[in-house]
């Protein structure tokens, strides 16, 4: 049974309930922001989110325990906690961006920020619960607080992927929610000013205003701050940068060299991308019995399609790329349009912006050649596109004489990951033909060709104009030095993404 609030207490209760809601909202957003930034910078999203969530929850427990030591002036100390939390949470992502670009101490600062924010959040709810004791009995009080806190967490998880990442990005979202967090301080100062000593009001008001001004200035100048950070990360001048719902896309330019980065990882350099794309396309096309209907998974930059359009026999090219921004910028950007020779607007090309796995699950079409030009398996989401289950889906959509070709990371820098991909494709029953090519921007790079019927790599013939690839080179592509051959890696599945472990271990040394 609740204690009936006084008429003049409705405003106070409303402010406290709203404070609980905002606290729940901000706490989840900070957690998601740090986990996402760490996944961008360090890779292995599962590992980064596991560390973030684990440390976060432990720190919240510490904060909850510490709250018992606070005996008096609960309201003033609650507002002080919100000021500090708004400041630390607001600058958390800018600090991590700076650490990644200019120091080698990113993991240290990441852990310190998680522990600091988690501890402060752990203080919030116990203090609010004790402040609200005068309005409700314990059972009603706890019920109200937890239900509103969890509702705030739900709203945060919906806002994050559909609004914050696409429209604000991690950097601005951090600053914005620091300001949102500060609104709790403002609300409680305004509502409970009569319950605070004059000296407390002045001190807390000064702190609130100072932090809000600081975060607001950083938000207004976030564009310049991001440019400065990007200069530390990318050597060349940035000509395009956008955070989409799926990834961070950056284009840089240095004289005639145009480069694309996704989440900080180099995708291609215009200086030598032709080596990669000629090896990707003309080897399977040089031995394919049929090439009427082609499917490209990934390849939203249009560079693979450019090479395929050299074959007159091709009737349709379906490009499936999850991010519409990749295909949009590849159609509209003058540099990319020149590189891909406007391939994405060709009448034979159809673009579908969808997840490759979902596309294969839902289409009933068969293809003569399927090209997988997807990013490396550096996180759990991408590792599923190198699993046995995914490759089985691919097999089911190949025509009887169809050929599948996937890029397969570097057999030198991540040797076990390369052979894991080859071994996983073999598990589907297809015959595999691994090969590699030297691309200066990437080093030694690997591919795996596979088919339901037996192929003869020696029969590959280059019948279209190329800049690098020719018949005399092709045979050597299938030759691996003995220090690059390792057939021991296990195959990868959705349940056990071995390719992710192999990939991260392989690249850890070189990165």
N, C-alpha and C positions, 0 to 999 in steps of 0.2 A: 504494500500500500504506500503510495507516494505522499510526501509532505506537500500540502497545497501551497503553491507559490503565491507570494504577495503580488498584488496588481503591478507594483513598480518593479517587480523582479522579472517580468516577461522579457524585457529588453536584455537584461543580463544573461538570462538563460539562452536566448537566441544567439547572442554573441559567443557564448561558450560553445554551444552546439556547432555554430559555424566554424569556430576555431578548431574543433575536433575534425570536421570535414576537411578543412584546408590542410591540417596537419597530416591526415591520411593521404590526401592527394599528393602533397609535396614529397612525403617520405618515399612513396613508390617511384615517383618521377626521378628523384635523385639516384635511386638504386638502378633504375633502367638506364639513365644517362651514363653513369660510371661503367656499368656492364657493357653498354654499347660502344662507348669510346675505347674501352680496353680491348674489345673484340676487333675494332677497326685497326688499332695500333699494334696489338700483340698477336692477333689471330686466335684461332681455337675458341669460338664463342661459348661452347659448352664449358670449357675450363674457366674462362673469364667470368661468366655469369655464376658459376658454382662458387668461385672464390668470393665474388662480390656478395652473393646472397648469404653465404656461410659467415663471413666476417661481419656483415651487416646485422644479421640476427643475433650473433654473439655480442656485438657492441650494444644492441638494443637491450639485451639482458643486463649488461653492465650498467647502462643508464638507468634502467628500472631499479636495479639494486641500490645505486647511488641516491636515488630519489628519497629513500627512507631517511637519509641523513639530513634532509632539508626539513627543518622543524617549524620555521616561521617565515613570514613575508612571502607566502607561496605565490601570490599574484605577481609581485615585483620580480621574483626569481623566474617565474614562468615567462614573463615578457622578456627578461634578459636572455633566457634560453632561445626564444624565437629570434631575437636580434642576432645572436651569434650563429644560430642555425641558418638563418636567411643569408648571412654573409658568407659562411663557409660553403653552404650548398650552392649559392649563386656563383661563386668563383671557382667551384670545383672543376668544371670542364675547361675553362680558360687556363687554369693551373696545369691540368693534365696535357693540354695542347702545348703549352710552353715547355713542360718537362720533356715531352716526346721530341720536340723539334730541337731543343738546345742542350739537353742533358742526357745522361745515361741512367737517371734515377727515377724513371717513370714508375716501376713497380713499388718503390718505397713510398712515393707520394700518393700513389693509388691506395695503398693499404692505410696510410695515415688519414686520408680523406674519408675512406669508408668507415674507419673506426671512430673518427671524430663525429661524422654525421650520424652514424648509428647510435652512438652514445647519447647525443643530444635528442634524437628522436625517442630513444628509450626513456628520457626524462619527461617528455611532453605528456603522454597519456596519464601516468600516475599523478603528476601535478594537477592536470585538469580534473581528474577524478576526485581528488581531495578538495579542490576548489568548489566543485559542484555538490559536495556532500550536504551543504546547507539547503539545497533545493530538492533533493530526492533521497530516498532510502537506498541502501547499498545495491540491492538487486536491480532496481529500476535504473540507478545511476550507471552501473556497469553495462547493462543492456543498451541504454541510450548511447553511451560512449563508443562501445565496440561496434554497434550496428552502423553508426554514422561514420566511424573511422574506416570500416570495411567498404562502405559505399564510396567514400573518397578514393580508396585504393582502386576500386572497379573503374571509376571515371578516369583515373590516371592511366590505367592499362589500355583503355580505349582511345584516349587522347594521343598517347605516345606514338603508335604506328600510323594513325590516320591523319593527325594534324601536326604534332610537334616536329617529327622528323622531316616530313615533306615540306613544310612551310617555314619552320624556324631553324631546323638543324639542331645538333646537340649543343653547340656553342651558345647560341641565342636562347635556347630553351632553358639552359642552366641559369643564365642571368634573369630571364623572365620569371622563372619559378622562385628564384631568390627574392624577387620583389613581391611575388604572390605570398610567399612565406612571411614577409615583413608586414603584410596587411593584418596578420594576426596581432602583431605588436600594436599597430595603430588602433585596431578595433578595441582591444582590451584597455589601452591607455585612455581612449575616449570614453568608454563605457564605465570604467572603474576608477576614474580620476579621483573621486572623492575618498576612495578607500586607500589611496597611496599618499605617502608623505610628500610634501612639496619638493624636498631634495630628491626623492626617488623619481617623481614625475619629471623633473628637469633633466636628471641624468638619463633616464630611459628615453625621453623624447629626443634628446640630443643624439643618443646612440641610434635610434630608429631613423631619424632624419639623415644622419651622416651616412649610414649604410645604404639607405634608399638612393641618396644622391650619387654615391659611388657606383652602385649597380646600374643606375639609370644612365650615367655617363658612359660606362663600359658598354651598355646595350646600344646606345646611340653611335658609339664609335666601333662597334663590333666588326663592321666591314673592314675597317683599316687594321684592326687587330688580327683578323683572320688572314688578311693579305700579308701582314708581317710574319705571322706564324707559317704561312704557306711558303714564303721565301726561304724559311729555315728548313722546310721539308723538301720542297721541290727546287731544284737547281735553276730551272729556266723560268721565263716569264709566263705567268698564268694568263691564258686568254679565255678560259671558260671554267666555271666552278659551280656545281650545284649538288645539293644534298637531296636525293629523292627518297621515296618511301623505302627503297631497297638498298641504296648504296650512295657513296660520295663519288661523283664524277668530276675529274679535273683534266683539262687540256692545257698543255704547255707548249711554248714555241721558243726555239733558239735558232735563229737564222732560218734554214729550210727544214729543221727537225721539228715535227709535230708529234707530241707524245700524248697518249691517253693513260690516265691512272684511274683505277677503281679501288676505293678504300685504301689509297696509298700504294697499291700494287700496279706496276707498269704492265699495260696491256699490249702496247705496240709503240714502235718508233717508226716514223715515216722514212727514215734512212735505210732501214733493212727489213721492214715488215713483209716485203715481197718474198723474201727467202722463206719465212714462216708460212705464208699463205699459198705460195706455189707448192711447197711440200705437203701442206694440208689438203690441197685440192687435186693437183695433177697426178699424184701417185695413184690414188684410187680410181680417178677418171681414166688414167692411162691403161688400166687393165679391166675396166668395167664392161660387161657384155651389153648392158643397157644403161641409158642415162636420161630417160624421159622425165621422170618425176623425182625431184631432189628435195630433201629436207635438211635444213641447217638448224641445229639447236644452239642457241647463242648467236654469235655473228651479227649482232645488231649494228655493228659499225659498217657493214656493207662490203668489207674487203674480201671476204670469202666469196660472196655473190659476184663481185667483180671478176674473179678468176673463172667462176663457173659459166658466166655469160659469154666466155670465149668459145664455148662449144655450141654450135648451131643446133645440134640434136636435142638439146635440153628444151623441154616444153614448159615445165613449171618449176619454180623455186619457192618453197615455203620456208620463211625465216621465223623461228619461234624464239623470241627474246623477252624475258620477263619484264624488263624496264622500258616503258614507252619513251622515256627521256633519252635513252641511248639511241633509239632509232630516229627520234625527232631531231636531235642535234646532228646526227650523221646525214640527215637529209638537208638540213638548213645551214649548217656551218660551212663556210666557203672552203676551208682547208680540208675538212673531211669529205665534202662533196667532190672536191678535186681528186682526192686520194682514191675514193671508191668509184670514181667515174659515174656518179649519179646512179649507181646500180640499184639502189633501193626504190627508185621511182620507175624502173623498167617494167614494161607490161607483163613480163614473165614472172615478176617477183610479187609474192603475197606476204605481208607482214602480220604476224599474230603476236600480240604482247601477252604472253602467258607463261606460267611455269612449265618447263620442259616435261617434267614428270606428269603433271596433270594433263598436258596436251596429249601425250602418248596414251594415257589411260582412257581418254575420251574420244580420240579419233579412230575411225575405222579404215583410214587410207593406208595403202602400201606404197613404199618408195623404193626406187632402184638404187639410190645412194643416200645414206644418212651421214651427215657430217656433224660431229659434236665439237663445237668450238667454244666450249664453256670455260669459265675461270678455273684455276687450280683448286683442288679440294682442300682449301685451307681453313674451312670451318664445317660444322656438322651439316648445315643446310646444303653446301656444295658437295660434301662427301657423299650424300645420298645419290647424286648424279653420277657417281662412279661405283655404285653398288651392283651386286649380282642381280637384284630385283630390277634395277633400272635397265641394265643391259639386256635382261630377258624381255622387257617391254620393247626395247629397240629391235631385238630379233623378231618379235611378233609383227613388226611393221615393215620388215624388209621383204621385198619380192623374192621369188625363188632363187634368182641369181643375184640378189642384192648385196651391196657392200656397205659395211659400216666402218667409219674412221673417226677416231677420237684423238684430240691432243692429250698428252699423258705426262705432262711436266718434264723435268730434266732427268735423264738417266744418269747424269753425273752428280748433280747437286742433291737430288732426292732419289737415289737409285732404287731403294726398296719400294717407294711409292709407284715408280714407273712399272716395275715388274709385278707389283700387286695388281695394278690396273690390267695388265696383260693376262695375268693368271685368273682374274675375276671374269674377264670376257670369255676365256676358255671354258669356264664353268657353265656357260650357257649352251655349250655344244658347238660354238662356232670355231673355225680354224683362225688362228691369229698370226699376224705378220708385223712384228714390231720393227720400227725403223727410227732414225734420228737424223737431225740436220743441225749445222752450226748457224746460229743467228747471233751476231755480235752483241745485240742489246740484251739477250737472254743467256747466251752461252750455248752449250750443247742441249738441244731440245728434242723431246721424244714424241712419237705418235704410235698408235696401234691400229692397224688395219685388220678387219675381220670379215668373214663371209660364211654363208652356209655351204657353199661349194668350194672346192679347192682352187686356189689361185696360184699363179706362177709369177712371183715378183720379177723374175728376169724378163717377163713378157711386157712389162710396163713400157709404154712408148709415149713420148711427149709430142703431141700433134698440134699444139697451139703455141702462139708466141709467148715466150717467157723471158725474164731478165736473168734468171739464175739457173733454173733446172733444165737439164738436157739428158738425153738417153745415157750418155757415158757416165753421168753422175749418179743416176738412180740406183744402179746395182750396188754401189758402195753405201748407200743409205741404210741398207739392211744388214750391214756388217757392224758388229759390236766388238770392241776390244775386250779381252777377257776380264779386265778389271771392271767392266761395266755390266757384266752378265751375272745375275743373281736370281735364280728361279725359286729360292726358298720362301719368299714372302707369302703369307696367307692371303686368301681372297677376302674381299670386303663385302659386307652385307649391311642392310639398314640397321639391323640389331647390333652388329659389331663392325663399326666403320674403321676397319684396320687401315685403310688408305689414309685416313686423317692422321692417325698416329705415326705412320711411316713418313708422311709428308712433313709434319711438324718437326720430327726428329731429324730428318734429312736437311731441312732448310735452316734449322736452329743454328748450326755452326756457321753457315755462310751469311746469315743475316746479322 
